Amino acid sequence: MTTNRPGSPPATMTHETMTPAAPSALHEARLEAVLDRLAECGAQRIADLGCGRGALLDQLAGRTAVTEAVAVDLDPSTLAAIRARFAADDRIRVETIEGSLMDGRLKLGALDSAVLLEVIEHIQPDELSKLEIAVFRAWRPRQVIITTPNAEANDYLGVPPGRLRHWDHRFEWGRERFQRWAAGVAVRSGYRVEFEEVGWEHPTFGAPTQMAVFTA
């Protein structure tokens, strides 16, 4: 089943702040949206897939019920920094795993939730089926949260025609394309999915970020 849940932009979010020159406001809005959903489902053990420097991990303790997290990334240096940062944190246990998000052989253990925060757009579209098999069939968390840019907002945000928001993005989808893909994943994997706009919502182009929340 697919439902739509309109997002509520932060009080400080305006169209003036939603520009490539001020990305931090959108970054914070994404984190808040994900944290809200983690808290809502009461997740205690999660995976941050494609964790990068661990911005989400830094916010979990005290904001959610999460006490254990698995940080998965291909970059050993960022994982080493995460291990050092959380080594003495007795509020949350963070395990790091170096590997591909498309490798379902990775042993992540039982998960309440898995988060892919601005991750899928860095993967070639023809590789997304491997990601789907790993996340939704091999690891199969109770909840999966995916955020990705909304390409419809690019022109309004000042992104030049024919360009993507980041040099490493392999694609950026509009809302209809993203929702069609997510709905297909949900049907094939036995999940329900709902969608949320994240950031300031333009009446025509929507919000700069779109989020899908899958529930088993």
JOTA-V339818 format. One record per residue. N is the residue number from 1. SS is DSSP state (@ for helix, = for strand, . for the rest). OMEGA is omega in whole degrees, -180 to 180 (NA if undefined). NEAR is the number of other ideal C-beta (glycine too) atoms within 12 Angstrom. Layout:
BEGIN
<<N SS OMEGA NEAR> <N SS OMEGA NEAR>>
END
This chain:
BEGIN
<<1 . -180 14> <2 = 177 23> <3 = 178 18> <4 = 179 20> <5 = -178 20> <6 . 177 18> <7 . 177 32> <8 . -178 18> <9 . 175 29> <10 . -176 25> <11 . -178 11> <12 . -175 17> <13 . 176 31> <14 . -180 18> <15 . 178 23> <16 . -179 14> <17 . -177 24> <18 . 179 39> <19 . 178 23> <20 @ -180 22> <21 @ -179 13> <22 @ -175 22> <23 . -173 23> <24 @ 180 19> <25 @ 178 30> <26 @ 177 39> <27 @ 179 28> <28 @ 179 25> <29 @ 178 37> <30 @ 179 41> <31 @ -179 34> <32 @ -179 33> <33 @ 180 41> <34 @ 179 44> <35 @ 178 35> <36 @ -179 25> <37 @ 176 40> <38 @ 179 40> <39 @ -178 24> <40 @ -178 22> <41 @ 178 29> <42 . -178 17> <43 . 178 35> <44 . 179 23> <45 = -174 31> <46 = 170 47> <47 = 173 47> <48 = -172 48> <49 = -172 44> <50 . -168 39> <51 . -177 40> <52 . -178 28> <53 . 175 21> <54 . -179 33> <55 . 178 27> <56 . -179 43> <57 @ -179 43> <58 @ -174 26> <59 @ -170 29> <60 @ -176 37> <61 = 180 23> <62 . -180 14> <63 . -178 22> <64 = 177 33> <65 . -175 23> <66 . 176 36> <67 . 178 21> <68 = 179 29> <69 = 174 42> <70 = 180 40> <71 = -177 44> <72 = 179 43> <73 = 178 34> <74 . -173 24> <75 . -178 21> <76 @ -178 15> <77 @ 178 15> <78 @ 178 24> <79 @ 177 29> <80 @ 179 18> <81 @ 178 23> <82 @ 179 33> <83 @ -180 25> <84 @ -177 15> <85 @ -175 22> <86 @ -176 28> <87 . -177 15> <88 . -179 11> <89 . -177 21> <90 . 179 10> <91 . -175 20> <92 . 177 32> <93 = -178 24> <94 = 175 35> <95 = 178 27> <96 = 177 32> <97 = 176 30> <98 = -179 22> <99 . -177 25> <100 . 177 23> <101 . -180 41> <102 . -180 29> <103 . -178 22> <104 . 177 23> <105 . 177 15> <106 . -178 27> <107 . -178 17> <108 . -178 32> <109 . -180 21> <110 . -176 18> <111 . 170 35> <112 . -177 34> <113 = 171 44> <114 = -177 47> <115 = 171 49> <116 = -173 44> <117 = -179 46> <118 . -176 39> <119 . -169 37> <120 @ -178 40> <121 @ 176 34> <122 @ -178 31> <123 . 176 29> <124 . -177 16> <125 @ -179 21> <126 @ 176 12> <127 @ -176 20> <128 @ 178 31> <129 @ 177 22> <130 @ 176 22> <131 @ 180 35> <132 @ -179 33> <133 @ -179 21> <134 @ -173 34> <135 @ -169 43> <136 @ -179 37> <137 @ 179 20> <138 @ -177 24> <139 @ 173 37> <140 . 174 27> <141 . 176 37> <142 . -180 28> <143 = 173 37> <144 = 179 47> <145 = 179 50> <146 = 171 48> <147 = -179 41> <148 = 179 43> <149 = 170 42> <150 = -175 43> <151 @ -179 31> <152 @ -178 28> <153 @ -173 35> <154 @ -179 29> <155 @ -180 21> <156 @ 179 24> <157 @ 178 34> <158 . 176 19> <159 . -177 26> <160 . 179 11> <161 . 179 9> <162 . 179 9> <163 . 173 16> <164 . -175 22> <165 . -177 30> <166 . -176 19> <167 . -176 9> <168 . 177 16> <169 . 177 23> <170 . 178 21> <171 . 168 24> <172 . -175 32> <173 = 167 30> <174 . -174 23> <175 @ -177 33> <176 @ -179 16> <177 @ 180 23> <178 @ -179 35> <179 @ 177 29> <180 @ 178 18> <181 @ -178 31> <182 @ 178 39> <183 @ 177 25> <184 @ 177 21> <185 @ -179 31> <186 @ -179 28> <187 @ -178 18> <188 @ -172 18> <189 @ 179 27> <190 . 177 17> <191 . 165 31> <192 = 180 22> <193 = 172 35> <194 = -172 29> <195 = -179 37> <196 = 174 38> <197 = -177 36> <198 = -177 45> <199 . -179 42> <200 . -177 32> <201 . 173 29> <202 = -176 23> <203 . 179 13> <204 . -172 14> <205 . -178 25> <206 = -179 36> <207 . -179 40> <208 . 180 45> <209 = 175 47> <210 = -176 45> <211 = 173 44> <212 = 178 44> <213 = -179 39> <214 = 178 39> <215 = -179 28> <216 . NA 23>>
END
